Amino acid sequence: QVQVVESGGGLVQPGASLRLSCTASGTSLSVATVGWYRRPPAGNQRTWVAYVTAREDTKYADSVKGRFTISRDNTKNSVYLQMNNLKPEDTAVYYCNALSSANGLNAWGQGTQVTVSS
């Protein structure tokens, strides 16, 4: 059974940093494009934040470019989102998605809460 689990969220002050982790079981993230998405408190939809491909190409939403860094460690079957200089508008539930057309993978985690508040 494929499972994707996010961790690392929390309550921090503006300007602080957090590192989110996305770890999978039952599948290998090394062949997947892994994306981070978020849903703000008043939002109904998840918006894309960043992704990393199997070839380690990365892309970021304009709102986080220069502050967030996505990376992967295939030895740990994990993908990370380093978030620096956090702002109150970054407050959201952050979700990880693993996508691979080669093996029909499209798995979401349950999310981890990030709250940025003074």
C-alpha positions, 0 to 999 in steps of 0.5 A, a space after each residue: 500500500 502506497 503511503 505518503 506522510 508529511 511532517 515538520 510543520 509547526 507554529 513559528 514567528 515571521 522570519 523563521 524557518 521550517 523544513 517539511 519532510 515528505 516520506 513515502 512507503 510502498 513506492 519509490 519517490 526516486 522515479 516520481 515528480 514530487 510536489 508541495 501544495 498548500 491550502 490556506 485557512 480560508 481557502 478551499 483549494 490547494 495551490 502549488 508551491 514547488 516541485 522536483 522531478 526525478 531528474 531533480 529539476 525544480 520549479 517554484 511558485 512566484 510567491 515562494 521563489 527565493 525563500 523556499 527550496 525543495 530537495 530530495 534524498 532518494 536514500 531516505 525516500 524523502 523530499 524536503 521543503 526548506 522554508 526560510 523567511 516565513 511570512 504570515 501569508 505562508 500559513 496553510 496546511 502543506 501537502 505532498 504529492 507524488 506523481 509518476 505516469 510510469 507506474 500510475 502513481 498519484 499519492 497525496 499525504 494528509 498534510 502538515 500545518 504551518 502557522 506563521 504568527 507573531 
